[in-house]
Amino acid sequence: MPTFIPPTDELVRWADPFDTSIEHRLFRYLHPGDRGRNVYQLTNNSFTENQPGDMTTVKLTYHGGHVHTISAAAASALTAAGYGSYIT
């Protein structure tokens, strides 16, 4: 069975890099952490990473930062939507 890991962004800063207080001196040198992006499959079978205002239009949610086991049909739909590089 194929697996899908939604895309991530390196956005999470552990501390303010300009804060010179003793608590933040070490953490300002850490590389930013990864933040997973949710991928929503809508009821019209399209995909989006923006959370819809009306959640009743969401058919399935792939939560960012998690490994999802998917079917071959879901893998082909995600590949067609441009997420093929995130499927193993």
Phi, psi and omega in degrees: 000135177288157177238150180234125175244110182302156182297157179232158174238146176269084187238341190278108175273136182282335180202164176290120183294345181258002179277121183261010179292157184300328182291332187254358184298319179284316187290339181289346179268352180288143176294140179303145181276169180274144174236121180285146177253133176286144175242123182254129170263122183273168182294341175269014177067019171267166182239146176211155175258353177270129181292124180293150176292328179252102184289352176287348177274357181269124178271321185205143178239127172259111184282133180295145179084005181238156176262125182245126173278126185234163178278170178294324179294319177294323178296319179291324178293318179292323177296317179295332180275358177100011180256019183300328182287349179260006181253131178241000000 
